[in-house]
Amino acid sequence: MTTTNILTKTSFSLEVTQDIGFPALRALLQDVAPLYPCFDAWLNFTFRRNMRMGERSVVIAHDGNQLMGAALLKLRREESKICTFFVKPAYRDMNIGTELMDAALATLDRNDTFITVSDDRKCELTPLLMSKGFSVSHSIDGLYRPSSTEYFFTL
C-alpha cells in the first residue's frame, strides 16, 4: 500500500474596506482585547467614528464566509499606523499574515508607518515585521498595561 501526503492550500481573499460588520470584527479580535485596556470601547467608538471620517480603514483576510485576519489602520496626515494586526491562530503559518501585512503597507503607502507590539506578542510578530523592513525604534514600559512593555516598530 502506498501512502500519499496531500497538501491543500487555504484559499483566502484580502479586502481593504471601510464597510465592515463590527460584531464580526470584534469577535475576530477577542484575543487582542485583553492586551489593551478599553479595547472594545476604542474599536466601537474611536475607530468606528474615525473610519466614517476617512481616517481609519481595515484590511481583512477572509475565505468568503469567515474572517481569518485583520489589520486596522490609521490613515492620518500626521500619523501612519497599523493599530491592530491579527490572524486567527488556526490560520497562522499559511502566508496570510505576510499578505495581510503587504496589503496594509500598500494601503498606508508611507515610509513612516509604525506599529506597536506588546511584549506578549513580540516574539511571534518580530520575524514578520523585520522581513518587511521594520525595526524597533524604542519601547515604553506600562504604556497600555502596568506590567507590560510596548515596542515601537518603525519602517
BAKOLGU-541397 format. One record per residue (C-alpha): residue number from 1; residue in three letters; chain; z, y, x. Coordinates in nm, 3 decimals, decimal comma, always signed. Layout:
% BAKOLGU-541397
{i->NUM | aa->ALA | ch->A | z->Z | y->Y | x->X}
...
END
This chain:
% BAKOLGU-541397
{i->1 | aa->MET | ch->A | z->+0,000 | y->+0,000 | x->+0,000}
{i->2 | aa->THR | ch->A | z->-0,098 | y->+0,343 | x->+0,130}
{i->3 | aa->THR | ch->A | z->+0,128 | y->+0,642 | x->+0,076}
{i->4 | aa->THR | ch->A | z->-0,031 | y->+0,981 | x->+0,035}
{i->5 | aa->ASN | ch->A | z->+0,151 | y->+1,308 | x->+0,051}
{i->6 | aa->ILE | ch->A | z->+0,009 | y->+1,565 | x->-0,185}
{i->7 | aa->LEU | ch->A | z->+0,083 | y->+1,930 | x->-0,121}
{i->8 | aa->THR | ch->A | z->+0,045 | y->+2,175 | x->-0,403}
{i->9 | aa->LYS | ch->A | z->+0,028 | y->+2,547 | x->-0,357}
{i->10 | aa->THR | ch->A | z->+0,220 | y->+2,756 | x->-0,604}
{i->11 | aa->SER | ch->A | z->-0,015 | y->+2,991 | x->-0,783}
{i->12 | aa->PHE | ch->A | z->+0,107 | y->+3,345 | x->-0,840}
{i->13 | aa->SER | ch->A | z->-0,022 | y->+3,693 | x->-0,906}
{i->14 | aa->LEU | ch->A | z->+0,101 | y->+4,028 | x->-0,781}
{i->15 | aa->GLU | ch->A | z->+0,101 | y->+4,331 | x->-1,004}
{i->16 | aa->VAL | ch->A | z->+0,207 | y->+4,691 | x->-0,949}
{i->17 | aa->THR | ch->A | z->+0,345 | y->+4,823 | x->-1,273}
{i->18 | aa->GLN | ch->A | z->+0,546 | y->+5,093 | x->-1,440}
{i->19 | aa->ASP | ch->A | z->+0,547 | y->+4,896 | x->-1,763}
{i->20 | aa->ILE | ch->A | z->+0,789 | y->+4,607 | x->-1,731}
{i->21 | aa->GLY | ch->A | z->+1,036 | y->+4,442 | x->-1,963}
{i->22 | aa->PHE | ch->A | z->+1,373 | y->+4,545 | x->-1,826}
{i->23 | aa->PRO | ch->A | z->+1,564 | y->+4,246 | x->-1,972}
{i->24 | aa->ALA | ch->A | z->+1,336 | y->+4,009 | x->-1,776}
{i->25 | aa->LEU | ch->A | z->+1,364 | y->+4,224 | x->-1,463}
{i->26 | aa->ARG | ch->A | z->+1,743 | y->+4,239 | x->-1,494}
{i->27 | aa->ALA | ch->A | z->+1,755 | y->+3,859 | x->-1,535}
{i->28 | aa->LEU | ch->A | z->+1,541 | y->+3,814 | x->-1,223}
{i->29 | aa->LEU | ch->A | z->+1,769 | y->+4,041 | x->-1,020}
{i->30 | aa->GLN | ch->A | z->+2,102 | y->+3,896 | x->-1,136}
{i->31 | aa->ASP | ch->A | z->+2,170 | y->+3,757 | x->-0,785}
{i->32 | aa->VAL | ch->A | z->+2,126 | y->+4,105 | x->-0,636}
{i->33 | aa->ALA | ch->A | z->+2,356 | y->+4,287 | x->-0,878}
{i->34 | aa->PRO | ch->A | z->+2,686 | y->+4,176 | x->-0,718}
{i->35 | aa->LEU | ch->A | z->+2,578 | y->+4,323 | x->-0,384}
{i->36 | aa->TYR | ch->A | z->+2,561 | y->+4,677 | x->-0,521}
{i->37 | aa->PRO | ch->A | z->+2,820 | y->+4,845 | x->-0,744}
{i->38 | aa->CYS | ch->A | z->+2,688 | y->+4,955 | x->-1,083}
{i->39 | aa->PHE | ch->A | z->+2,352 | y->+4,788 | x->-1,016}
{i->40 | aa->ASP | ch->A | z->+2,279 | y->+4,728 | x->-1,385}
{i->41 | aa->ALA | ch->A | z->+2,353 | y->+5,091 | x->-1,473}
{i->42 | aa->TRP | ch->A | z->+2,134 | y->+5,209 | x->-1,183}
{i->43 | aa->LEU | ch->A | z->+1,849 | y->+4,980 | x->-1,297}
{i->44 | aa->ASN | ch->A | z->+1,875 | y->+5,067 | x->-1,665}
{i->45 | aa->PHE | ch->A | z->+1,926 | y->+5,440 | x->-1,631}
{i->46 | aa->THR | ch->A | z->+1,836 | y->+5,586 | x->-1,290}
{i->47 | aa->PHE | ch->A | z->+1,547 | y->+5,354 | x->-1,205}
{i->48 | aa->ARG | ch->A | z->+1,405 | y->+5,343 | x->-1,558}
{i->49 | aa->ARG | ch->A | z->+1,426 | y->+5,723 | x->-1,605}
{i->50 | aa->ASN | ch->A | z->+1,264 | y->+5,791 | x->-1,268}
{i->51 | aa->MET | ch->A | z->+0,993 | y->+5,536 | x->-1,344}
{i->52 | aa->ARG | ch->A | z->+0,897 | y->+5,734 | x->-1,653}
{i->53 | aa->MET | ch->A | z->+0,872 | y->+6,041 | x->-1,427}
{i->54 | aa->GLY | ch->A | z->+0,635 | y->+5,855 | x->-1,192}
{i->55 | aa->GLU | ch->A | z->+0,886 | y->+5,839 | x->-0,905}
{i->56 | aa->ARG | ch->A | z->+0,951 | y->+5,463 | x->-0,924}
{i->57 | aa->SER | ch->A | z->+0,732 | y->+5,159 | x->-0,950}
{i->58 | aa->VAL | ch->A | z->+0,771 | y->+4,781 | x->-0,947}
{i->59 | aa->VAL | ch->A | z->+0,562 | y->+4,521 | x->-0,771}
{i->60 | aa->ILE | ch->A | z->+0,610 | y->+4,185 | x->-0,940}
{i->61 | aa->ALA | ch->A | z->+0,512 | y->+3,834 | x->-0,841}
{i->62 | aa->HIS | ch->A | z->+0,462 | y->+3,609 | x->-1,142}
{i->63 | aa->ASP | ch->A | z->+0,291 | y->+3,289 | x->-1,246}
{i->64 | aa->GLY | ch->A | z->+0,174 | y->+3,421 | x->-1,582}
{i->65 | aa->ASN | ch->A | z->+0,491 | y->+3,308 | x->-1,758}
{i->66 | aa->GLN | ch->A | z->+0,782 | y->+3,376 | x->-1,528}
{i->67 | aa->LEU | ch->A | z->+0,884 | y->+3,645 | x->-1,281}
{i->68 | aa->MET | ch->A | z->+0,913 | y->+3,498 | x->-0,932}
{i->69 | aa->GLY | ch->A | z->+0,999 | y->+3,809 | x->-0,734}
{i->70 | aa->ALA | ch->A | z->+1,002 | y->+4,187 | x->-0,740}
{i->71 | aa->ALA | ch->A | z->+1,003 | y->+4,492 | x->-0,517}
{i->72 | aa->LEU | ch->A | z->+1,148 | y->+4,807 | x->-0,672}
{i->73 | aa->LEU | ch->A | z->+1,002 | y->+5,115 | x->-0,509}
{i->74 | aa->LYS | ch->A | z->+1,093 | y->+5,481 | x->-0,480}
{i->75 | aa->LEU | ch->A | z->+0,779 | y->+5,694 | x->-0,452}
{i->76 | aa->ARG | ch->A | z->+0,903 | y->+6,046 | x->-0,385}
{i->77 | aa->ARG | ch->A | z->+0,754 | y->+6,307 | x->-0,156}
{i->78 | aa->GLU | ch->A | z->+1,077 | y->+6,325 | x->+0,042}
{i->79 | aa->GLU | ch->A | z->+1,156 | y->+5,954 | x->+0,039}
{i->80 | aa->SER | ch->A | z->+0,957 | y->+5,631 | x->+0,054}
{i->81 | aa->LYS | ch->A | z->+1,194 | y->+5,342 | x->-0,004}
{i->82 | aa->ILE | ch->A | z->+1,194 | y->+4,979 | x->-0,103}
{i->83 | aa->CYS | ch->A | z->+1,507 | y->+4,996 | x->-0,320}
{i->84 | aa->THR | ch->A | z->+1,529 | y->+4,627 | x->-0,404}
{i->85 | aa->PHE | ch->A | z->+1,335 | y->+4,329 | x->-0,271}
{i->86 | aa->PHE | ch->A | z->+1,397 | y->+3,984 | x->-0,416}
{i->87 | aa->VAL | ch->A | z->+1,226 | y->+3,647 | x->-0,451}
{i->88 | aa->LYS | ch->A | z->+1,393 | y->+3,378 | x->-0,660}
{i->89 | aa->PRO | ch->A | z->+1,537 | y->+3,103 | x->-0,438}
{i->90 | aa->ALA | ch->A | z->+1,313 | y->+2,839 | x->-0,598}
{i->91 | aa->TYR | ch->A | z->+1,005 | y->+3,033 | x->-0,481}
{i->92 | aa->ARG | ch->A | z->+1,105 | y->+3,116 | x->-0,126}
{i->93 | aa->ASP | ch->A | z->+0,911 | y->+2,976 | x->+0,172}
{i->94 | aa->MET | ch->A | z->+0,591 | y->+2,984 | x->-0,034}
{i->95 | aa->ASN | ch->A | z->+0,447 | y->+3,307 | x->+0,116}
{i->96 | aa->ILE | ch->A | z->+0,542 | y->+3,501 | x->-0,198}
{i->97 | aa->GLY | ch->A | z->+0,781 | y->+3,728 | x->-0,009}
{i->98 | aa->THR | ch->A | z->+0,518 | y->+3,809 | x->+0,253}
{i->99 | aa->GLU | ch->A | z->+0,256 | y->+3,901 | x->-0,005}
{i->100 | aa->LEU | ch->A | z->+0,508 | y->+4,090 | x->-0,216}
{i->101 | aa->MET | ch->A | z->+0,611 | y->+4,296 | x->+0,088}
{i->102 | aa->ASP | ch->A | z->+0,245 | y->+4,362 | x->+0,175}
{i->103 | aa->ALA | ch->A | z->+0,183 | y->+4,487 | x->-0,179}
{i->104 | aa->ALA | ch->A | z->+0,498 | y->+4,704 | x->-0,170}
{i->105 | aa->LEU | ch->A | z->+0,395 | y->+4,862 | x->+0,160}
{i->106 | aa->ALA | ch->A | z->+0,039 | y->+4,917 | x->+0,037}
{i->107 | aa->THR | ch->A | z->+0,173 | y->+5,084 | x->-0,277}
{i->108 | aa->LEU | ch->A | z->+0,404 | y->+5,315 | x->-0,083}
{i->109 | aa->ASP | ch->A | z->+0,134 | y->+5,371 | x->+0,183}
{i->110 | aa->ARG | ch->A | z->+0,354 | y->+5,571 | x->+0,422}
{i->111 | aa->ASN | ch->A | z->+0,476 | y->+5,518 | x->+0,776}
{i->112 | aa->ASP | ch->A | z->+0,826 | y->+5,649 | x->+0,699}
{i->113 | aa->THR | ch->A | z->+0,915 | y->+5,376 | x->+0,448}
{i->114 | aa->PHE | ch->A | z->+1,257 | y->+5,218 | x->+0,475}
{i->115 | aa->ILE | ch->A | z->+1,473 | y->+4,953 | x->+0,314}
{i->116 | aa->THR | ch->A | z->+1,846 | y->+4,895 | x->+0,336}
{i->117 | aa->VAL | ch->A | z->+1,977 | y->+4,540 | x->+0,358}
{i->118 | aa->SER | ch->A | z->+2,334 | y->+4,424 | x->+0,309}
{i->119 | aa->ASP | ch->A | z->+2,487 | y->+4,204 | x->+0,574}
{i->120 | aa->ASP | ch->A | z->+2,489 | y->+3,927 | x->+0,309}
{i->121 | aa->ARG | ch->A | z->+2,106 | y->+3,919 | x->+0,315}
{i->122 | aa->LYS | ch->A | z->+2,030 | y->+4,044 | x->+0,666}
{i->123 | aa->CYS | ch->A | z->+1,967 | y->+3,701 | x->+0,824}
{i->124 | aa->GLU | ch->A | z->+1,718 | y->+3,595 | x->+0,559}
{i->125 | aa->LEU | ch->A | z->+1,525 | y->+3,925 | x->+0,542}
{i->126 | aa->THR | ch->A | z->+1,513 | y->+4,027 | x->+0,909}
{i->127 | aa->PRO | ch->A | z->+1,228 | y->+3,792 | x->+1,012}
{i->128 | aa->LEU | ch->A | z->+1,005 | y->+3,917 | x->+0,729}
{i->129 | aa->LEU | ch->A | z->+1,088 | y->+4,282 | x->+0,792}
{i->130 | aa->MET | ch->A | z->+1,034 | y->+4,253 | x->+1,168}
{i->131 | aa->SER | ch->A | z->+0,698 | y->+4,082 | x->+1,108}
{i->132 | aa->LYS | ch->A | z->+0,590 | y->+4,386 | x->+0,905}
{i->133 | aa->GLY | ch->A | z->+0,688 | y->+4,636 | x->+1,174}
{i->134 | aa->PHE | ch->A | z->+1,036 | y->+4,733 | x->+1,057}
{i->135 | aa->SER | ch->A | z->+1,325 | y->+4,775 | x->+1,298}
{i->136 | aa->VAL | ch->A | z->+1,692 | y->+4,851 | x->+1,244}
{i->137 | aa->SER | ch->A | z->+1,748 | y->+5,223 | x->+1,288}
{i->138 | aa->HIS | ch->A | z->+2,120 | y->+5,228 | x->+1,206}
{i->139 | aa->SER | ch->A | z->+2,390 | y->+5,076 | x->+0,990}
{i->140 | aa->ILE | ch->A | z->+2,668 | y->+5,211 | x->+0,772}
{i->141 | aa->ASP | ch->A | z->+2,990 | y->+5,026 | x->+0,702}
{i->142 | aa->GLY | ch->A | z->+3,111 | y->+5,044 | x->+0,343}
{i->143 | aa->LEU | ch->A | z->+2,807 | y->+5,227 | x->+0,207}
{i->144 | aa->TYR | ch->A | z->+2,794 | y->+5,026 | x->-0,116}
{i->145 | aa->ARG | ch->A | z->+3,092 | y->+4,791 | x->-0,085}
{i->146 | aa->PRO | ch->A | z->+3,406 | y->+4,839 | x->+0,125}
{i->147 | aa->SER | ch->A | z->+3,376 | y->+4,504 | x->+0,304}
{i->148 | aa->SER | ch->A | z->+3,002 | y->+4,518 | x->+0,371}
{i->149 | aa->THR | ch->A | z->+2,763 | y->+4,678 | x->+0,618}
{i->150 | aa->GLU | ch->A | z->+2,428 | y->+4,813 | x->+0,507}
{i->151 | aa->TYR | ch->A | z->+2,145 | y->+4,800 | x->+0,765}
{i->152 | aa->PHE | ch->A | z->+1,863 | y->+5,055 | x->+0,754}
{i->153 | aa->PHE | ch->A | z->+1,525 | y->+4,908 | x->+0,848}
{i->154 | aa->THR | ch->A | z->+1,251 | y->+5,166 | x->+0,908}
{i->155 | aa->LEU | ch->A | z->+0,882 | y->+5,138 | x->+0,987}
END
